[in-house]
């Protein structure tokens, strides 16, 4: 077993600065793919997330990447990211439609969200795996996407620990109890006992959208809940939704529950809402945008930022467990 070594890429930081840590060596059981550290000025780093992003360049709505008023709005949501001072961008899967090919990534994702590639920490969606093994996705993002055989990894931003998981379960040996990914998750949480932790993947465990609840990630929730994790982000359903803190069984738990956000609003198109799930607090199915999270040492602030010309928003703050 090798010791944990955390490399920070400079010393002598000025007061009020922080780093995205690059963990370059770990024990085998918790090995993670890491990207170079990023310095950002400020006392509380901010991240932004959304999934279901870039249209196929062959889509009739592509319009040379500009989209239409109602679809292919990846340029508009990318501009929201560029307007913010962010430590990281978290694309929540289905980054490039329809089959995540290398050509499509270059023509659609790269000129929009790809402008923030240097601070991007992605997870893969099912459309990435429509390209066998999600090969073009892993080639485009390189080490930032984790080991191509796994696609799950973790890293630190400020005083928070962030965990990127792969909910394309059949591609990585499963997501259930005892699976390689679930065992890795337990080991990673044990190795990083932080006050504040966030996890994210593509398919939401709870959703009032077209696809609805996905039980395949139940074991993730059980492990995360037992470790006191605070926030889960997901996409897949093309709407925005905020849930109250819940148990893995979907029961309200304001003290130890995990708050989940569904943010499938990256630009591709919208899905209508379906069966409204218990503990769903806020929903919107007609506005593209991104979720911004400010990661304070003992709490987080959230704000949904709508594309230009739209008025919907959602904001609030919550302490960490």
Beta strands, then each sheet from edge to edge (+ up, - down):
strand 1: 5-7
strand 2: 17-25
strand 3: 39-41
strand 4: 45-50
strand 5: 88-91
strand 6: 153-157
strand 7: 160-164
strand 8: 196-203
strand 9: 231-235
strand 10: 240-243
strand 11: 259-263
strand 12: 280-284
strand 13: 289-295
strand 14: 299-306
strand 15: 314-319
sheet 1: 1+ 2- 3+
sheet 2: 1+ 2- 6+ 7- 8- 9- 11- 10+ 12-
sheet 3: 5+ 4+ 13- 14+ 15-
end
